[in-house]
Amino acid sequence: MARRQLTAEIFMTVIDMVAGHLRLKDADRWGPQIARLKFRSFVGEFPEVSEQQFVWAAERWIQSLPTGFTRFPTWRELMAPLYRCENGMANRSWGFRPDLPSILAPTEEQLQLLPQQRRSIAAAPDPHNAEAYVPFHVEWAPALPPAAAEAGPLTAEVWAEYLQWAQQEEAQLADA
């Protein structure tokens, strides 16, 4: 089932709903020109989000708000109900949440728009040495045995079995 692409009209209606819930004064709300820029900004960061998903995520975000003063959310905060999260913020590269209602489940087209490689959105602890915090990633030789719920704890025996398996895999790769 194809999803309706997010339109500027629906975007502005939802943003007005959020602003109303936050009780923003009319003078603090976005004008038409700023709203168009914000719409382009959102679609640039989350191009796969449909109208239904956007409305649902915004409403879920509003429902989860604590009482008291709250500022206008960032796009990643607003989309947190829709995507897997890292530190409370939506991480597109981690994909959509698996427990979404079926009407909001992503289509194949939407999944193709997601980044192909998973990356963290968390900032490096030391911004001057950020490259040191980029994790090493390789597809052909995992550093640890695959996680499985039925596998139980990582014991010395399980680790020994994994090391034996890894050695066999390495030998097969060397022979190829």
N, CA, C and O atoms as a DFTB+ gen file, in Angstrom:
704 C
 N C O
     1  1       0.845      -1.175       0.000
     2  2       0.000       0.000       0.000
     3  2       0.890       1.238       0.000
     4  3       1.760       1.384       0.859
     5  1       0.674       2.110      -0.946
     6  2       1.478       3.331      -1.047
     7  2       1.040       4.339       0.014
     8  3      -0.146       4.469       0.316
     9  1       1.987       5.024       0.552
    10  2       1.717       6.047       1.564
    11  2       1.662       7.407       0.892
    12  3       2.352       7.658      -0.096
    13  1       0.835       8.277       1.442
    14  2       0.773       9.643       0.928
    15  2       2.007      10.402       1.383
    16  3       2.346      10.419       2.566
    17  1       2.660      11.019       0.436
    18  2       3.841      11.829       0.704
    19  2       3.437      12.992       1.614
    20  3       2.351      13.552       1.458
    21  1       4.294      13.351       2.549
    22  2       4.035      14.469       3.446
    23  2       3.954      15.758       2.636
    24  3       4.855      16.073       1.858
    25  1       2.869      16.493       2.827
    26  2       2.681      17.762       2.126
    27  2       2.940      18.915       3.082
    28  3       2.893      18.750       4.301
    29  1       3.214      20.080       2.517
    30  2       3.453      21.280       3.328
    31  2       2.206      21.628       4.135
    32  3       2.318      22.100       5.267
    33  1       1.028      21.404       3.573
    34  2      -0.219      21.726       4.276
    35  2      -0.372      20.877       5.547
    36  3      -0.658      21.409       6.620
    37  1      -0.183      19.574       5.423
    38  2      -0.282      18.694       6.602
    39  2       0.830      19.021       7.587
    40  3       0.604      19.061       8.796
    41  1       2.023      19.254       7.074
    42  2       3.155      19.610       7.932
    43  2       2.800      20.832       8.786
    44  3       2.989      20.816      10.003
    45  1       2.285      21.890       8.149
    46  2       1.959      23.116       8.886
    47  2       0.816      22.902       9.870
    48  3       0.827      23.474      10.960
    49  1      -0.159      22.094       9.505
    50  2      -1.266      21.814      10.414
    51  2      -0.749      21.129      11.676
    52  3      -1.146      21.476      12.788
    53  1       0.135      20.156      11.494
    54  2       0.691      19.434      12.645
    55  2       1.589      20.357      13.470
    56  3       1.549      20.322      14.700
    57  1       2.389      21.173      12.808
    58  2       3.262      22.100      13.535
    59  2       2.429      23.091      14.334
    60  3       2.792      23.434      15.459
    61  1       1.312      23.560      13.767
    62  2       0.403      24.444      14.514
    63  2      -0.189      23.715      15.717
    64  3      -0.366      24.305      16.782
    65  1      -0.493      22.424      15.539
    66  2      -1.010      21.631      16.657
    67  2       0.035      21.550      17.779
    68  3      -0.300      21.727      18.950
    69  1       1.274      21.288      17.429
    70  2       2.342      21.209      18.427
    71  2       2.534      22.566      19.097
    72  3       2.635      22.644      20.321
    73  1       2.586      23.628      18.307
    74  2       2.769      24.975      18.855
    75  2       1.610      25.343      19.781
    76  3       1.814      25.960      20.826
    77  1       0.399      24.962      19.391
    78  2      -0.758      25.224      20.248
    79  2      -0.671      24.469      21.560
    80  3      -0.994      25.004      22.620
    81  1      -0.236      23.236      21.482
    82  2      -0.102      22.448      22.712
    83  2       0.975      23.031      23.633
    84  3       0.844      23.000      24.857
    85  1       2.030      23.556      23.033
    86  2       3.098      24.168      23.824
    87  2       2.738      25.586      24.269
    88  3       3.482      26.223      25.014
    89  1       1.578      26.070      23.798
    90  2       1.071      27.406      24.137
    91  2       2.024      28.515      23.712
    92  3       2.279      29.456      24.463
    93  1       2.545      28.387      22.496
    94  2       3.406      29.430      21.954
    95  2       2.555      30.634      21.580
    96  3       1.457      30.484      21.042
    97  1       3.055      31.811      21.862
    98  2       2.354      33.040      21.484
    99  2       2.356      33.150      19.960
   100  3       3.243      32.627      19.287
   101  1       1.359      33.832      19.439
   102  2       1.276      34.020      17.987
   103  2       2.535      34.678      17.436
   104  3       2.971      34.348      16.333
   105  1       3.114      35.590      18.174
   106  2       4.325      36.283      17.711
   107  2       5.517      35.336      17.616
   108  3       6.464      35.611      16.879
   109  1       5.485      34.220      18.353
   110  2       6.588      33.263      18.344
   111  2       6.390      32.139      17.324
   112  3       7.285      31.319      17.125
   113  1       5.238      32.099      16.688
   114  2       4.983      31.043      15.703
   115  2       5.641      31.397      14.376
   116  3       5.936      32.561      14.102
   117  1       5.863      30.379      13.565
   118  2       6.523      30.578      12.281
   119  2       5.600      31.282      11.296
   120  3       4.400      31.015      11.236
   121  1       6.190      32.181      10.533
   122  2       5.479      32.799       9.421
   123  2       5.540      31.879       8.217
   124  3       6.213      30.850       8.263
   125  1       4.845      32.231       7.134
   126  2       4.803      31.356       5.943
   127  2       6.178      31.054       5.346
   128  3       6.443      29.916       4.957
   129  1       7.051      32.054       5.269
   130  2       8.369      31.820       4.671
   131  2       9.216      30.886       5.529
   132  3       9.851      29.966       5.013
   133  1       9.223      31.122       6.824
   134  2       9.980      30.257       7.739
   135  2       9.390      28.843       7.715
   136  3      10.124      27.855       7.736
   137  1       8.074      28.762       7.669
   138  2       7.420      27.441       7.636
   139  2       7.840      26.651       6.406
   140  3       8.075      25.447       6.501
   141  1       7.938      27.306       5.254
   142  2       8.380      26.601       4.038
   143  2       9.815      26.097       4.195
   144  3      10.143      24.983       3.786
   145  1      10.663      26.935       4.794
   146  2      12.047      26.501       5.036
   147  2      12.094      25.329       6.009
   148  3      12.854      24.382       5.807
   149  1      11.286      25.389       7.062
   150  2      11.249      24.298       8.048
   151  2      10.726      23.013       7.409
   152  3      11.212      21.924       7.714
   153  1       9.739      23.138       6.527
   154  2       9.220      21.962       5.828
   155  2      10.326      21.328       4.992
   156  3      10.508      20.111       5.029
   157  1      11.062      22.137       4.240
   158  2      12.179      21.622       3.429
   159  2      13.236      20.989       4.331
   160  3      13.815      19.958       3.988
   161  1      13.483      21.604       5.474
   162  2      14.458      21.056       6.417
   163  2      14.028      19.678       6.909
   164  3      14.836      18.752       6.968
   165  1      12.743      19.548       7.265
   166  2      12.249      18.262       7.756
   167  2      12.311      17.198       6.668
   168  3      12.801      16.093       6.900
   169  1      11.812      17.535       5.478
   170  2      11.788      16.563       4.376
   171  2      13.212      16.183       3.971
   172  3      13.452      15.056       3.538
   173  1      14.151      17.106       4.108
   174  2      15.545      16.786       3.813
   175  2      16.132      15.802       4.803
   176  3      16.948      14.958       4.432
   177  1      15.721      15.901       6.066
   178  2      16.256      14.999       7.088
   179  2      15.487      13.689       7.168
   180  3      16.079      12.649       7.455
   181  1      14.186      13.716       6.920
   182  2      13.326      12.522       7.002
   183  2      12.486      12.397       5.725
   184  3      11.267      12.557       5.781
   185  1      13.110      12.115       4.581
   186  2      12.361      12.093       3.319
   187  2      11.346      10.962       3.210
   188  3      10.423      11.042       2.400
   189  1      11.499       9.923       3.999
   190  2      10.620       8.759       3.862
   191  2       9.336       8.856       4.672
   192  3       8.458       8.010       4.503
   193  1       9.187       9.835       5.533
   194  2       8.027       9.911       6.423
   195  2       6.773      10.298       5.641
   196  3       6.769      11.269       4.886
   197  1       5.711       9.519       5.838
   198  2       4.435       9.789       5.174
   199  2       3.584      10.713       6.045
   200  3       3.924      11.000       7.192
   201  1       2.474      11.169       5.474
   202  2       1.551      12.029       6.234
   203  2       1.059      11.327       7.489
   204  3       1.099      11.892       8.582
   205  1       0.592      10.086       7.327
   206  2       0.057       9.348       8.474
   207  2       1.108       9.185       9.565
   208  3       0.813       9.372      10.745
   209  1       2.316       8.842       9.183
   210  2       3.386       8.631      10.151
   211  2       3.745       9.931      10.863
   212  3       3.982       9.926      12.071
   213  1       3.788      11.040      10.135
   214  2       4.127      12.329      10.718
   215  2       3.085      12.754      11.748
   216  3       3.431      13.168      12.855
   217  1       1.816      12.650      11.383
   218  2       0.734      13.023      12.301
   219  2       0.769      12.135      13.540
   220  3       0.656      12.627      14.662
   221  1       0.922      10.844      13.340
   222  2       0.935       9.903      14.462
   223  2       2.114      10.167      15.396
   224  3       1.945      10.204      16.615
   225  1       3.305      10.351      14.830
   226  2       4.490      10.583      15.654
   227  2       4.362      11.879      16.445
   228  3       4.729      11.922      17.619
   229  1       3.850      12.935      15.820
   230  2       3.683      14.212      16.523
   231  2       2.674      14.071      17.661
   232  3       2.892      14.589      18.756
   233  1       1.588      13.380      17.404
   234  2       0.587      13.191      18.459
   235  2       1.150      12.348      19.602
   236  3       0.908      12.654      20.769
   237  1       1.889      11.305      19.284
   238  2       2.522      10.489      20.338
   239  2       3.534      11.314      21.125
   240  3       3.643      11.164      22.342
   241  1       4.282      12.190      20.434
   242  2       5.250      13.051      21.128
   243  2       4.518      13.965      22.093
   244  3       4.947      14.129      23.235
   245  1       3.415      14.564      21.650
   246  2       2.629      15.456      22.515
   247  2       2.117      14.697      23.731
   248  3       2.184      15.201      24.852
   249  1       1.609      13.494      23.517
   250  2       1.051      12.707      24.620
   251  2       2.108      12.300      25.636
   252  3       1.787      12.049      26.798
   253  1       3.365      12.234      25.211
   254  2       4.419      11.806      26.129
   255  2       5.064      12.961      26.889
   256  3       5.959      12.739      27.705
   257  1       4.618      14.191      26.632
   258  2       5.240      15.348      27.270
   259  2       4.973      15.390      28.766
   260  3       3.867      15.093      29.218
   261  1       5.990      15.759      29.528
   262  2       5.749      15.990      30.955
   263  2       5.036      17.336      31.128
   264  3       5.041      18.166      30.219
   265  1       4.438      17.542      32.270
   266  2       3.811      18.835      32.516
   267  2       4.892      19.872      32.759
   268  3       6.004      19.542      33.172
   269  1       4.561      21.107      32.504
   270  2       5.527      22.172      32.693
   271  2       6.036      22.692      31.369
   272  3       5.544      22.306      30.308
   273  1       7.015      23.562      31.428
   274  2       7.550      24.210      30.235
   275  2       8.306      23.218      29.373
   276  3       9.129      22.446      29.867
   277  1       8.021      23.247      28.093
   278  2       8.729      22.421      27.118
   279  2       8.988      23.276      25.889
   280  3       8.114      24.024      25.451
   281  1      10.165      23.167      25.345
   282  2      10.505      23.917      24.138
   283  2      10.049      23.140      22.913
   284  3       9.676      21.970      23.004
   285  1      10.084      23.810      21.767
   286  2       9.707      23.161      20.517
   287  2      10.717      22.054      20.221
   288  3      11.919      22.265      20.385
   289  1      10.258      20.884      19.790
   290  2      11.189      19.753      19.604
   291  2      12.044      19.886      18.355
   292  3      11.679      20.572      17.400
   293  1      13.181      19.222      18.382
   294  2      13.971      19.059      17.168
   295  2      13.274      17.995      16.332
   296  3      12.391      17.298      16.832
   297  1      13.660      17.862      15.061
   298  2      13.034      16.840      14.216
   299  2      13.278      15.452      14.792
   300  3      12.379      14.611      14.777
   301  1      14.477      15.201      15.297
   302  2      14.786      13.874      15.846
   303  2      13.974      13.583      17.102
   304  3      13.609      12.433      17.345
   305  1      13.687      14.598      17.896
   306  2      12.841      14.391      19.076
   307  2      11.396      14.134      18.652
   308  3      10.728      13.259      19.204
   309  1      10.919      14.896      17.675
   310  2       9.543      14.757      17.217
   311  2       9.302      13.389      16.579
   312  3       8.206      12.841      16.695
   313  1      10.302      12.837      15.913
   314  2      10.151      11.553      15.232
   315  2      10.539      10.356      16.105
   316  3      10.519       9.219      15.633
   317  1      10.887      10.598      17.358
   318  2      11.284       9.510      18.259
   319  2      10.230       8.406      18.388
   320  3      10.611       7.240      18.492
   321  1       8.931       8.706      18.387
   322  2       7.967       7.601      18.465
   323  2       7.955       6.702      17.227
   324  3       7.452       5.580      17.287
   325  1       8.497       7.176      16.120
   326  2       8.425       6.455      14.849
   327  2       9.665       5.611      14.555
   328  3       9.563       4.579      13.892
   329  1      10.827       6.034      15.037
   330  2      12.102       5.376      14.728
   331  2      12.717       4.756      15.976
   332  3      12.359       5.104      17.101
   333  1      13.644       3.835      15.757
   334  2      14.466       3.359      16.859
   335  2      15.267       4.556      17.349
   336  3      15.681       5.402      16.557
   337  1      15.483       4.622      18.656
   338  2      16.073       5.822      19.237
   339  2      17.443       5.574      19.841
   340  3      17.771       4.470      20.276
   341  1      18.224       6.632      19.852
   342  2      19.522       6.666      20.510
   343  2      19.522       7.911      21.386
   344  3      19.400       9.027      20.881
   345  1      19.655       7.729      22.678
   346  2      19.616       8.833      23.641
   347  2      18.344       9.658      23.512
   348  3      18.387      10.883      23.627
   349  1      17.209       8.999      23.274
   350  2      15.919       9.678      23.194
   351  2      15.636      10.370      21.876
   352  3      14.621      11.054      21.746
   353  1      16.515      10.207      20.894
   354  2      16.315      10.863      19.607
   355  2      16.250       9.822      18.493
   356  3      16.935       8.800      18.534
   357  1      15.410      10.107      17.496
   358  2      15.242       9.194      16.364
   359  2      16.550       9.056      15.596
   360  3      17.195      10.048      15.257
   361  1      16.928       7.813      15.328
   362  2      18.122       7.542      14.529
   363  2      17.660       6.828      13.260
   364  3      17.374       5.631      13.288
   365  1      17.587       7.565      12.146
   366  2      17.115       6.997      10.877
   367  2      17.905       5.767      10.467
   368  3      17.337       4.808       9.946
   369  1      19.199       5.789      10.696
   370  2      20.013       4.668      10.231
   371  2      19.697       3.377      10.989
   372  3      20.039       2.292      10.519
   373  1      19.062       3.476      12.131
   374  2      18.657       2.288      12.886
   375  2      17.295       1.787      12.432
   376  3      16.889       0.689      12.811
   377  1      16.587       2.564      11.633
   378  2      15.319       2.130      11.056
   379  2      14.109       2.474      11.900
   380  3      14.204       3.074      12.971
   381  1      12.962       2.066      11.367
   382  2      11.688       2.295      12.045
   383  2      11.560       1.353      13.241
   384  3      12.198       0.302      13.295
   385  1      10.741       1.744      14.176
   386  2      10.464       0.873      15.320
   387  2       9.742      -0.383      14.821
   388  3       8.886      -0.301      13.940
   389  1      10.085      -1.524      15.378
   390  2       9.424      -2.755      14.904
   391  2       7.994      -2.915      15.429
   392  3       7.233      -3.717      14.888
   393  1       7.615      -2.171      16.468
   394  2       6.303      -2.333      17.096
   395  2       5.282      -1.287      16.651
   396  3       4.319      -1.018      17.370
   397  1       5.483      -0.696      15.476
   398  2       4.520       0.286      14.970
   399  2       3.210      -0.407      14.623
   400  3       3.207      -1.580      14.250
   401  1       2.090       0.317      14.744
   402  2       0.825      -0.264      14.270
   403  2       0.939      -0.609      12.785
   404  3       1.670       0.052      12.047
   405  1       0.233      -1.620      12.359
   406  2       0.379      -2.098      10.985
   407  2       0.073      -1.024       9.952
   408  3       0.667      -1.033       8.874
   409  1      -0.821      -0.115      10.242
   410  2      -1.145       0.947       9.282
   411  2       0.025       1.909       9.094
   412  3       0.083       2.626       8.095
   413  1       0.963       1.930      10.054
   414  2       2.120       2.821       9.970
   415  2       3.403       2.106       9.585
   416  3       4.452       2.734       9.438
   417  1       3.318       0.806       9.424
   418  2       4.520       0.040       9.069
   419  2       5.113       0.588       7.773
   420  3       4.374       0.913       6.843
   421  1       6.427       0.693       7.707
   422  2       7.054       1.272       6.511
   423  2       6.897       0.374       5.291
   424  3       6.887      -0.853       5.393
   425  1       6.777       1.012       4.153
   426  2       6.695       0.288       2.877
   427  2       8.119       0.000       2.395
   428  3       9.090       0.515       2.949
   429  1       8.223      -0.811       1.381
   430  2       9.543      -1.112       0.802
   431  2      10.208       0.155       0.281
   432  3      11.417       0.331       0.430
   433  1       9.423       1.034      -0.328
   434  2       9.981       2.287      -0.842
   435  2      10.557       3.134       0.278
   436  3      11.617       3.741       0.121
   437  1       9.862       3.175       1.409
   438  2      10.351       3.940       2.555
   439  2      11.637       3.324       3.108
   440  3      12.573       4.043       3.457
   441  1      11.676       2.022       3.186
   442  2      12.866       1.347       3.716
   443  2      14.086       1.587       2.820
   444  3      15.213       1.665       3.311
   445  1      13.862       1.702       1.521
   446  2      14.966       1.956       0.602
   447  2      15.551       3.352       0.782
   448  3      16.707       3.586       0.428
   449  1      14.771       4.280       1.325
   450  2      15.254       5.643       1.539
   451  2      16.108       5.777       2.803
   452  3      16.790       6.785       2.990
   453  1      16.069       4.770       3.662
   454  2      16.867       4.815       4.896
   455  2      18.344       4.626       4.572
   456  3      18.682       4.001       3.567
   457  1      19.219       5.157       5.406
   458  2      20.657       4.937       5.189
   459  2      20.974       3.446       5.197
   460  3      20.373       2.681       5.951
   461  1      21.910       3.043       4.363
   462  2      22.256       1.632       4.239
   463  2      23.146       1.148       5.379
   464  3      23.141      -0.039       5.704
   465  1      23.900       2.041       5.981
   466  2      24.805       1.657       7.057
   467  2      24.360       2.305       8.358
   468  3      24.053       3.496       8.399
   469  1      24.328       1.514       9.410
   470  2      23.940       2.037      10.723
   471  2      25.055       2.884      11.304
   472  3      26.222       2.492      11.295
   473  1      24.681       4.052      11.811
   474  2      25.653       4.964      12.405
   475  2      25.053       5.573      13.659
   476  3      23.836       5.720      13.776
   477  1      25.902       5.916      14.571
   478  2      25.469       6.586      15.784
   479  2      25.261       8.072      15.501
   480  3      25.982       8.665      14.699
   481  1      24.277       8.666      16.160
   482  2      24.075      10.101      16.043
   483  2      24.640      10.819      17.262
   484  3      24.602      12.047      17.335
   485  1      25.159      10.063      18.212
   486  2      25.732      10.663      19.415
   487  2      27.051      11.345      19.073
   488  3      27.846      10.839      18.281
   489  1      27.259      12.481      19.675
   490  2      28.506      13.209      19.443
   491  2      29.649      12.506      20.168
   492  3      29.444      11.858      21.194
   493  1      30.833      12.642      19.630
   494  2      32.014      12.051      20.258
   495  2      32.289      12.766      21.580
   496  3      32.071      13.973      21.683
   497  1      32.765      12.036      22.595
   498  2      33.071      12.672      23.877
   499  2      34.124      13.771      23.749
   500  3      34.100      14.740      24.509
   501  1      35.029      13.634      22.816
   502  2      36.086      14.616      22.606
   503  2      35.963      15.129      21.173
   504  3      36.434      14.466      20.248
   505  1      35.340      16.295      20.963
   506  2      35.104      16.754      19.603
   507  2      36.381      17.010      18.804
   508  3      36.339      16.997      17.574
   509  1      37.515      17.242      19.469
   510  2      38.767      17.490      18.763
   511  2      39.399      16.200      18.244
   512  3      40.299      16.232      17.404
   513  1      38.921      15.072      18.752
   514  2      39.465      13.787      18.341
   515  2      38.311      12.857      17.947
   516  3      38.318      11.672      18.282
   517  1      37.322      13.405      17.233
   518  2      36.096      12.672      16.918
   519  2      36.352      11.406      16.113
   520  3      35.649      10.411      16.293
   521  1      37.349      11.423      15.225
   522  2      37.603      10.241      14.385
   523  2      38.046       9.034      15.212
   524  3      37.900       7.895      14.769
   525  1      38.575       9.269      16.384
   526  2      39.001       8.160      17.241
   527  2      37.807       7.395      17.794
   528  3      37.955       6.262      18.252
   529  1      36.620       8.007      17.756
   530  2      35.435       7.382      18.335
   531  2      34.541       6.729      17.291
   532  3      33.456       6.258      17.630
   533  1      34.960       6.687      16.045
   534  2      34.179       6.022      15.014
   535  2      34.407       4.521      15.161
   536  3      35.541       4.055      15.047
   537  1      33.330       3.751      15.416
   538  2      33.522       2.318      15.637
   539  2      33.949       1.596      14.372
   540  3      33.546       1.950      13.264
   541  1      34.768       0.581      14.562
   542  2      35.198      -0.266      13.463
   543  2      34.043      -1.178      13.089
   544  3      33.399      -1.753      13.966
   545  1      33.774      -1.315      11.803
   546  2      32.664      -2.153      11.350
   547  2      33.120      -2.998      10.162
   548  3      33.686      -2.485       9.197
   549  1      32.865      -4.288      10.254
   550  2      33.214      -5.176       9.156
   551  2      32.111      -6.229       9.043
   552  3      31.603      -6.707      10.057
   553  1      31.746      -6.584       7.834
   554  2      30.674      -7.541       7.598
   555  2      31.158      -8.993       7.616
   556  3      30.409      -9.880       8.024
   557  1      32.378      -9.249       7.189
   558  2      32.809     -10.621       6.938
   559  2      33.366     -11.347       8.151
   560  3      33.446     -12.574       8.104
   561  1      33.756     -10.687       9.230
   562  2      34.306     -11.387      10.395
   563  2      33.844     -10.696      11.677
   564  3      34.535      -9.812      12.184
   565  1      32.691     -11.087      12.201
   566  2      32.209     -10.429      13.423
   567  2      33.151     -10.667      14.599
   568  3      33.726     -11.747      14.733
   569  1      33.305      -9.665      15.440
   570  2      34.212      -9.755      16.580
   571  2      33.638     -10.615      17.695
   572  3      34.393     -11.204      18.469
   573  1      32.329     -10.696      17.789
   574  2      31.682     -11.485      18.825
   575  2      30.666     -12.427      18.188
   576  3      30.197     -12.173      17.078
   577  1      30.326     -13.496      18.871
   578  2      29.304     -14.384      18.316
   579  2      27.979     -13.639      18.180
   580  3      27.707     -12.722      18.955
   581  1      27.163     -14.012      17.219
   582  2      25.875     -13.349      17.057
   583  2      25.028     -13.505      18.312
   584  3      24.997     -14.574      18.922
   585  1      24.344     -12.435      18.692
   586  2      23.495     -12.473      19.876
   587  2      22.202     -13.192      19.553
   588  3      21.621     -13.004      18.484
   589  1      21.764     -14.008      20.474
   590  2      20.488     -14.701      20.331
   591  2      19.900     -14.868      21.715
   592  3      20.609     -15.187      22.670
   593  1      18.597     -14.651      21.817
   594  2      17.930     -14.728      23.111
   595  2      18.047     -16.130      23.715
   596  3      18.180     -16.280      24.929
   597  1      17.997     -17.144      22.868
   598  2      18.037     -18.515      23.380
   599  2      19.451     -18.993      23.703
   600  3      19.616     -20.068      24.280
   601  1      20.457     -18.226      23.348
   602  2      21.837     -18.660      23.548
   603  2      22.254     -18.618      25.014
   604  3      23.131     -19.378      25.424
   605  1      21.651     -17.758      25.800
   606  2      22.018     -17.649      27.203
   607  2      23.269     -16.808      27.385
   608  3      23.684     -16.099      26.468
   609  1      23.876     -16.882      28.573
   610  2      25.040     -16.028      28.858
   611  2      26.279     -16.486      28.071
   612  3      26.372     -17.632      27.632
   613  1      27.206     -15.570      27.913
   614  2      28.464     -15.868      27.230
   615  2      29.400     -16.532      28.240
   616  3      29.998     -15.866      29.086
   617  1      29.513     -17.832      28.136
   618  2      30.357     -18.600      29.054
   619  2      31.674     -18.928      28.363
   620  3      31.840     -18.677      27.169
   621  1      32.602     -19.488      29.121
   622  2      33.892     -19.878      28.559
   623  2      33.707     -20.922      27.459
   624  3      34.427     -20.905      26.461
   625  1      32.755     -21.821      27.634
   626  2      32.513     -22.857      26.635
   627  2      31.950     -22.251      25.342
   628  3      32.372     -22.604      24.241
   629  1      31.006     -21.348      25.496
   630  2      30.419     -20.698      24.327
   631  2      31.498     -19.902      23.594
   632  3      31.555     -19.917      22.365
   633  1      32.350     -19.209      24.345
   634  2      33.418     -18.418      23.734
   635  2      34.406     -19.326      22.992
   636  3      34.860     -18.987      21.899
   637  1      34.739     -20.485      23.589
   638  2      35.654     -21.420      22.944
   639  2      35.048     -21.947      21.637
   640  3      35.754     -22.080      20.637
   641  1      33.753     -22.244      21.641
   642  2      33.081     -22.699      20.424
   643  2      33.124     -21.609      19.357
   644  3      33.359     -21.889      18.182
   645  1      32.898     -20.377      19.771
   646  2      32.932     -19.278      18.815
   647  2      34.326     -19.113      18.221
   648  3      34.466     -18.933      17.011
   649  1      35.350     -19.172      19.054
   650  2      36.716     -19.020      18.553
   651  2      37.052     -20.113      17.543
   652  3      37.715     -19.862      16.537
   653  1      36.590     -21.318      17.821
   654  2      36.806     -22.420      16.879
   655  2      36.074     -22.139      15.567
   656  3      36.637     -22.327      14.489
   657  1      34.832     -21.694      15.656
   658  2      34.063     -21.346      14.461
   659  2      34.754     -20.231      13.680
   660  3      34.867     -20.316      12.457
   661  1      35.220     -19.185      14.368
   662  2      35.877     -18.046      13.717
   663  2      37.151     -18.494      13.003
   664  3      37.461     -18.024      11.908
   665  1      37.889     -19.417      13.643
   666  2      39.112     -19.917      13.023
   667  2      38.780     -20.667      11.732
   668  3      39.480     -20.519      10.731
   669  1      37.711     -21.474      11.755
   670  2      37.288     -22.204      10.555
   671  2      36.844     -21.222       9.450
   672  3      37.163     -21.419       8.277
   673  1      36.115     -20.180       9.831
   674  2      35.668     -19.170       8.857
   675  2      36.877     -18.462       8.242
   676  3      36.915     -18.221       7.035
   677  1      37.846     -18.138       9.067
   678  2      39.042     -17.453       8.590
   679  2      39.813     -18.338       7.615
   680  3      40.327     -17.864       6.602
   681  1      39.887     -19.640       7.938
   682  2      40.576     -20.573       7.047
   683  2      39.856     -20.684       5.710
   684  3      40.498     -20.763       4.662
   685  1      38.516     -20.691       5.742
   686  2      37.747     -20.763       4.500
   687  2      37.962     -19.511       3.653
   688  3      38.054     -19.596       2.429
   689  1      38.042     -18.352       4.302
   690  2      38.272     -17.108       3.574
   691  2      39.678     -17.100       2.952
   692  3      39.869     -16.592       1.847
   693  1      40.634     -17.653       3.655
   694  2      42.012     -17.696       3.153
   695  2      42.115     -18.629       1.940
   696  3      42.890     -18.375       1.018
   697  1      41.321     -19.713       1.952
   698  2      41.334     -20.669       0.852
   699  2      40.649     -20.134      -0.390
   700  3      40.956     -20.547      -1.509
   701  1      39.720     -19.212      -0.187
   702  2      38.900     -18.705      -1.311
   703  2      39.661     -17.763      -2.210
   704  3      39.107     -17.261      -3.188
